[in-house]
């Protein structure tokens, strides 16, 4: 019995039976955040300024279909467009037959 006690005591001191170092931790699982829609959505109001064209400038509400309705060009799809792309989308609509070189600014006024 004394031999068993010595063997158990020695095994407790053996360096090969140690817990892992404290600096080794389990790697956390990375999760992807939920997608957030960029740009305007239905109900948002856009302020659009077409330089030199007061009749085309103003506030436009994004409809449930994701479009704003502008003079001359009608519906323009803006929902989900990044802020930086809004002016380009509207510019392209006017450039397609109505204005030679439209200068457009657009920003989301309210959400």
C-alpha positions as CSV (number, residue, x, y, z in Angstrom):
1,X,0.0,0.0,0.0
2,X,2.9,2.3,0.7
3,X,4.2,1.7,-2.8
4,X,0.9,2.8,-4.3
5,X,1.0,6.0,-2.3
6,X,4.5,6.8,-3.5
7,X,3.5,6.2,-7.1
8,X,0.4,8.4,-6.9
9,X,2.4,11.1,-5.2
10,X,5.2,11.0,-7.8
11,X,2.7,11.0,-10.7
12,X,1.2,14.3,-9.3
13,X,4.6,15.9,-9.6
14,X,5.4,14.6,-13.1
15,X,5.6,17.5,-15.6
16,X,4.0,15.3,-18.3
17,X,0.6,15.5,-16.5
18,X,0.0,19.2,-16.5
19,X,-2.9,21.4,-17.6
20,X,-2.5,23.3,-20.8
21,X,-0.8,26.7,-20.5
22,X,-3.2,29.5,-19.6
23,X,-2.4,31.4,-22.8
24,X,-4.0,28.7,-24.9
25,X,-7.7,29.5,-25.3
26,X,-10.4,28.2,-27.4
27,X,-10.8,30.3,-30.6
28,X,-14.1,32.1,-30.6
29,X,-16.4,31.4,-33.6
30,X,-16.8,34.5,-35.8
31,X,-20.3,35.4,-36.7
32,X,-21.4,37.4,-39.6
33,X,-23.5,40.5,-38.6
34,X,-27.0,40.6,-40.1
35,X,-27.2,42.4,-43.5
36,X,-28.3,46.0,-43.1
37,X,-29.9,47.5,-46.2
38,X,-27.8,50.4,-47.5
39,X,-29.3,53.6,-48.8
40,X,-32.9,54.7,-48.9
41,X,-35.9,52.5,-48.3
42,X,-39.7,53.0,-48.7
43,X,-40.9,56.0,-46.9
44,X,-37.5,57.8,-46.9
45,X,-37.4,61.4,-48.3
46,X,-34.6,62.3,-50.7
47,X,-33.5,65.9,-51.4
48,X,-32.6,66.1,-55.0
49,X,-30.9,69.2,-56.5
50,X,-30.5,69.4,-60.3
51,X,-28.2,72.4,-60.9
52,X,-29.9,75.1,-62.9
53,X,-33.2,73.2,-63.0
54,X,-35.4,74.4,-60.1
55,X,-38.4,72.6,-61.5
56,X,-36.6,69.3,-61.2
57,X,-35.2,69.9,-57.8
58,X,-37.0,69.1,-54.5
59,X,-37.9,66.5,-52.0
60,X,-39.0,63.1,-53.2
61,X,-40.5,60.3,-51.1
62,X,-39.4,56.7,-51.9
63,X,-42.5,54.7,-52.7
64,X,-43.2,51.1,-51.5
65,X,-41.8,49.9,-54.9
66,X,-38.4,51.5,-54.0
67,X,-38.7,54.3,-56.6
68,X,-39.0,58.0,-56.6
69,X,-41.1,59.7,-59.3
70,X,-39.3,62.7,-60.9
71,X,-40.4,65.2,-63.5
72,X,-39.7,64.2,-67.1
73,X,-38.1,60.8,-66.3
74,X,-40.8,59.3,-64.1
75,X,-39.8,56.4,-61.8
76,X,-36.2,56.1,-60.7
77,X,-35.1,53.1,-58.7
78,X,-33.3,54.3,-55.6
79,X,-34.0,51.8,-52.8
80,X,-30.9,50.1,-51.5
81,X,-28.5,52.4,-53.5
82,X,-25.5,53.6,-51.5
83,X,-25.6,57.3,-50.7
84,X,-22.7,57.9,-53.1
85,X,-24.5,56.3,-56.0
86,X,-27.9,58.1,-55.7
87,X,-26.8,61.2,-57.7
88,X,-25.4,59.0,-60.4
89,X,-28.6,57.0,-60.8
90,X,-30.7,60.2,-61.1
91,X,-28.1,61.8,-63.4
92,X,-28.2,58.8,-65.7
93,X,-32.0,59.0,-65.9
94,X,-31.9,62.6,-67.0
95,X,-28.9,62.1,-69.3
96,X,-30.9,59.5,-71.2
97,X,-32.6,62.0,-73.4
98,X,-33.6,65.0,-71.3
99,X,-30.5,67.0,-70.2
100,X,-27.1,67.2,-71.9
101,X,-24.9,67.3,-68.8
102,X,-27.0,67.3,-65.6
103,X,-25.3,68.1,-62.3
104,X,-27.2,66.3,-59.6
105,X,-26.9,66.1,-55.8
106,X,-29.0,63.7,-53.8
107,X,-29.1,62.9,-50.1
108,X,-31.4,61.1,-47.8
109,X,-33.2,63.8,-45.9
110,X,-35.1,61.6,-43.4
111,X,-35.4,58.0,-42.5
